[in-house]
Amino acid sequence: MDMRKLVGRNIRRLRNQAGLTQEQFAEKSGFSQQYLSDLERGLRNPTVVTLYELAQALGVSHTELVRVDQPRSR
């Protein structure tokens, strides 16, 4: 399992659920839009502190960012 891709998918999903664009999320979180884009594409390896700060900006627990995908029902 590629944790960078998993975290990226979770960040994108949670950001979309919050109704935020990457630009809005960047402003709210204090991270650059480019950094967030790289995270969502699984190109960055965020620190634990970064995960915590991103979760705070999204209003979720930091554990939501590392939650394993649930199998999709057909």
BELDADA-V822631 format. One record per residue. N is the residue number from 1. SS is DSSP state (H for helix, E for strand, C for the rest). Layout:
# BELDADA-V822631
N_SS / N_SS
This chain:
# BELDADA-V822631
1_C / 2_C / 3_H / 4_H / 5_H / 6_H / 7_H / 8_H / 9_H / 10_H / 11_H / 12_H / 13_H / 14_H / 15_H / 16_H / 17_H / 18_C / 19_C / 20_C / 21_C / 22_H / 23_H / 24_H / 25_H / 26_H / 27_H / 28_H / 29_H / 30_C / 31_C / 32_C / 33_H / 34_H / 35_H / 36_H / 37_H / 38_H / 39_H / 40_H / 41_C / 42_C / 43_C / 44_C / 45_C / 46_C / 47_C / 48_H / 49_H / 50_H / 51_H / 52_H / 53_H / 54_H / 55_H / 56_H / 57_H / 58_H / 59_C / 60_C / 61_C / 62_H / 63_H / 64_H / 65_H / 66_C / 67_C / 68_C / 69_C / 70_C / 71_C / 72_C / 73_C / 74_C
